[in-house]
Amino acid sequence: MPTFDAAEAAQRLPEAIIAKNLSPNRKPRLVATGYTQRLEAAFSGSSYHLAKAGMDGGQLDGCFTLQTPVRPDLRLNVAGAWWKLVQSLSRRKTGGFKFTPAFLDHVWERYLPLLSGTSILSNFQVLGSPFWQRAEHLDIDASFYIDGTLHEYFTTYAEYDVVAIIDKATQAAAIENERLGYQRARSIVTMSKRSADDLKSFYGVSAEKIAIVSPGANLPDEAVAGFQSRPSSRRDDFILGFVGLYPLRKGLDRLAAALSIMRSRRLPVRLRVIGECPEDIRNQDGVDYLGIIKKSTHMPEFLTAIADIDLGCQLSRAELVGVAMLEFLRFGIPILATDVGGIPEVMQGGGGIMVPPDIDAEQLAETISALVNDRAVHARLKAEADGRRDWASWSRTAREIDIALSR
């Protein structure tokens, strides 16, 4: 029976963190990221923070990625460039190389033996045929923890972000590969009921194989412990917060339009933007643009920037779950979010207001104005959000995933 050599895996995998003391009562359980980025950044940082929390609590044993700029893979880079060239010459879109057999076959053929004797928890929806063909021989089993299915992703994000540059043939092939993996996996943990329903209706996965666990905030527990959310130092201002790299999809435009309406009515409201921001919104009256603050290198600055926000806003037109709203909750900051993806599961514990995904700027202004004008209602939401700070941590998520995987 193949056994896991933790020291060799840590040394030879492109990037990995592995616990020093592995559990003697089960196979080492390792989180697999979505590849293509630094370990701490892959899957928006969620893989890394989940693994760290699970290692601290004894539910997980590490995390790894199979492609990283830290250890460039020349052959893989050449294969990716060639694939994109062929796509371009064929007048097809050039996004989505990481979903293709050319990518998946390469990374798993090269690194799968290093994972012998482990149980893999994949945050990426596609593992590929070589993985499943060799997994049993290497005593590897796999489960998934995903923010959504590729069917959901390709459908709801069709107009936005990376999906807009992936052609339909690449999407269809990836979904079929994904379907194979779900049939072979031990279990699938999703972040929302909508994803669970899609697994059953579109992919044909049995309900007994599926569990739902909301994610946590991508903030280290030790960092959060030193901060407390606090009322705005400018007592006359009610501060709205926006954090995101995709302003159109995440609804920054309509939030800024609502801000303009409220300020025209002389309400003391300001909008703090962290991330990407169109120039016209940067220059708008009442907007404080702080730019992109990388949590991996500037965590104190990020925490300081969100600590005195009065209402965290995630008004996404499409979202599988969304990290920002969980970061607000981790600070006890009330949230305003649209009813998309896994947001209902996050909101059901209180501490926020959920609005329709097609809400317009005037309706949004009315909703926010009600909180500005009735601070007692805002105080109640703040108390609810404060009570959910621990819930919004990855430590809670790791415990719930452990229960799901141990069924």
N, C-alpha and C positions, 0 to 999 in steps of 0.2 A: 504494500500500500504506500503510495507516494506521501512524503512528509514535507512540511513547509520549513524552509530554511530562511528565517527572518533576516538574519544578517546579510545573506547573499542577495535577497530580494531588495533590501534597503539600499544596497550598494549598486545593484545593476539595473533596477527599474529607473526610468527617466527621472521621476521624482516620487518620493514616498516618505511617509512618516509611519512608523510601526512601533507599537508598544513594546517596552522592554520585557514585561511580564505577561505572557499570553495565558489565556484562560485554559486550565487543564480539563475543563468539563465540556468543551465544544471545540469545533474547528476554529482557527483564527478567522475572524470576520472582518473583511476589508472593504472599504468604500471605493468604488471605481468612479472617477469623474467623467465629464464629457470630453476629455482629451483637449488638445489644441492650445491650452494656455498654461500659465504657471499654476502650480497646485493650489495656491491660496486664492487664485482668481477664477478657476474653472467652476462652471455652474454658478456663476455670480458669487463665488466664495462659499456656497452652501455645503459642498462636499467636505471642504476643509473644516469648517466650523462644526458640522455634524460629527465628523470623525473625532475631533478634539474633545467635544463634549462626551461622546460615547466612550472614548478611551479613559477619560476621567471617571466615568461612572461604571466602567467595566462591561458595557454592552457591546463595544466595538474595539477592534485591535489595530486599526490603521486606515490609511487612505493612500491611493496612488493614482498617477496619471501616466498615460502611455505616449504622450507627445508634449514636449515642453521646449521653450526657447533656451532653457538652462542647459539642455543637452541636445543640440540640434541633430536631427536624423536626416542626413543628406539624401539618402535614397528615397525617403518618404517625401521630402521637399521636391525632389525632381519628379517623382510620380505625380504629385499634386499639380505641379506646373504643367506637366504633359497633359494631364486630364483636363485642366482648364483650357489649354490650347486647343485640344480636340473639340471640346464643347464650343469654344468660340468659333472655330473654323466651320463647325456644323450649324452655326447660328443658333446655338442653344445657350441658355443662361449658365453662368460659370460658378454659382454658389453650390454648397452642399457636398464638397469632396469628402468630408468626414462621415457622411452617410453611405459611402460607396464601398463595394467589396475591395476595391484597390486599396483603400485606407484600412479598413477593418482587417482584411486578410494579413496585411503587412504587420500591423502592431501586435495582433494576437499570436501569429506564427512566431514572432520574435520573443515575446515576453510571457506567454502563457505558462511554459514550464516552470518559471520562477514562482508561480502562484499555486503549485501543486499542494494538495491537501488543505485548501482554504475554502471558505464560503464567501462569495463575492456579493456585495450589495451595490448594484449599478445605478448611478444617477442618470445614465445615458440610456435612451430607449432601444438602441441597437447594439448587439454584441457581435453578430456575424456568424456565418456558417463554420469557419475554422474553430471558433470558440466552442460551439456546441458539439462539433465532431470529436474534439479531443478532451473535453471537460471530464467526461466520465472516466476515461483512462487515467487522467491525472488526479482523480478523486477531488474534483472541483464541483461545487454546486453553486447556483446563482439565483438571486432574487433581485427585484427592482424596487427602487424608491424614486418615483418620478413626479415632476410637477404637472405633467399632462402627457397624453399620448401624442405621437406625431400627427395622427389624424386631426386632433384638436389644434395642434400647433400650426400645421400647414393651412388649416381652414380659417381659424380666427385671426392669425397673424398675416394672412395673405397679402395685405396691402402695406405691411410694415416691416421694418428691420431687415434681417437677413433673408427671411422667407421670400421676399419680393425678388430675390436674385437666384432662386432655386427653381429649375424647370420641373414641369409636371412629371416627366418620366423618372427623374431622380427621386422625386417625392414618392411616387407609386412604388418604386423598387424598394425604397427604404421602409415603407409601411409593411410590405410583404415580409421583409427580413425581420422587422419588429414583431409581426404577428407570430412568426416561427419561435422567436425568443420567449414570448409570453406563454406559449404552449409548453415550452420546455422548462420554464422557471419554476422554482419551488413555490414562490409567492410573489405577489405584486402589491406594494404599498403605494398608494397615490396620495396626493395632497388635497384632493377634493372629491365630493360626491359626483360632480359632473364628469371627472375623469374615470371614476369607478363605473359610472353608467356607460361611458363610451367603450370601456374595456369589455363590458358585457354585450352591448348591442352591436358594436362595429367589429370587435376582434373575437367575439365568441368565447371569452374567458368566463369560467364558472365563478359565481359569487363567492364560493367557499375559499377561493384562492386570493381574494382581494381584501385589503384593509385600507382604511383612510386615516392618515395622520398628518395634521397640519405641521408646516415647518416652523423653524425658529428664526430669530433675528440674527443676522451675521455680525454679531458683536460679541467679543470675548466676555465671559462672565466677570473676570477679574477687572476688566476695563470699566464695565457698567457699574460695578460695585462702588467705584470711587466717584460716581456722578449721580446727581439727583435732578430730575426735571424740576423746573422752577418757573414761577410766573415771569412774564416779561419784565425786564428791568425798566422798560419804558411803559409805565403803568397805563398810559392812555392808548397804547397800541395793542391791538389783537393780532398776533403774528400767525399767519398761515405758513405751513412748510411744504415744500416740494423737493423730493429727492429722486433723480432719475436721469438716465442717459438717452432716453428716447422720448423727447418732449411731446411729439404729436400723438403717438400711441398712448402715452400716459396722461393725456388731457391737459397739459400745461397751458395750451392756447385758450381753452374755455375757462380755466381757473383765472388766467390773467384778464380775460374779458369780464368775468364776474367781479374781480378786484376793481376794475375801472368803473363798473356800475356802482359799487359800494362807495368808492371814494368820491364819485360825483354826488353822492348823497351825504357826503361829509361824515361817513363812518370811519372811525380810527383803525383801519385795517391795513396791514402791510403783508407782502408776500416775500418769503425768503426762498431762494432757488439754489439748490446744490446739484450740480451735474451739468448737462448740456442745456443751453437756453438760446433761442433765436434772438438776434440782435434787437429786433423791435420790442421784444418783451424785456430784455435787459435794460433798455432805456425808458421803460414805461414808469410813470409816476407811481410810487409806492412799492416798487420792486427792489429788493436787495439781492444782487446776484453774487454768490460766493465762488462760483466756478466748480470745477471737479475737485473733490477732496478724496484722495485715495486712502481708504481705511487701512490698507496694509502698511502704509508708511506714515500716515498722518491721522492716526486714530484719535488722539486728544483733540485735535482741531475739529474733527467731524463731530465728536461728542459735544464739544462746546457749542458748535453751530446748531445742533438740534435741541439742546437742553432747555431753552426757554421758548420753544414753539408752543403755541396754544392749541393749534389744530393741525394735525398731519393730514395731507391731502394726497390721495391716489385715485385719480379720476380717469382710469384707463378705459380706453375703448376696447382693448383686447388685453387679457392678462391671464396667465395660468394660475398664478397666485400673487406674486409681487412681494419683494423683499422689504421695500420701504415701510409699508404699513406695519410690519412686524417690528421693525426698528423703532418706530414711534411707540408702539405698545410696550416695548421693552423698557422704555423710559417713562411709561405711565402717561403718555401723551394721547389724548383722544384722537380718533381718526375719522375721516370722511372718505368713503370709497364707493366705487360703482359696483353694481351687482354683476360681476363677470367672474369666470373661472372659479377658483377656490376661495374667493373673498367671503361668501356666506359662512363657510366653516370657521373662518377667523373671526367674523363679526358676531357669531351667535353667542359668544361669551360676554358681550357687552363692551362698553367703552368706546362706542362710535356710532356713526350714522351711515346707513347704506342707501344709495340713491340709484335710480335707473341708469343704465349705461348710455342712454341717449339724452340725458339731461342737458338742457341748454344753459347759456350763461346767465340769463335772467332768473331761471329757476334755481340755479346754483347760488346766485347772489342772495336770493330770498332765504335759502336754507342756512347759509353762513350768517346772514344778518340776524336771524333768529337767535343764534348762539351769542353773537356780539351784544345784542340788546337784552338778552336774558342770561346773565352770568350764573344764575342759580342752576339752569339747565346745563350749562357748560361745566359747572362745578360737579354736578352729578356724574356727567360723562367722565370727568377727570378722575373722580373717585373710583369709578368702575375700571378705568384704564390702569390706575395705580394697582388695583387688585389683581391685574392680569400680567404684571411684569414678569413674574416667574414662569407663568404659562408660556410667554413669548420667547423663552430661552430654548436653545438646542438641547439642553439637558433633559427637558420634558419630552422633546421629540425622540431623543435616543431611547428613553425608557419605553415609550409607546411602541416604537419600532421593534424593540427587543421582544415585547409581548407578542406583537404580530408575527415575528419570525419564529418564535418559539412555540407557536400553536401546534 
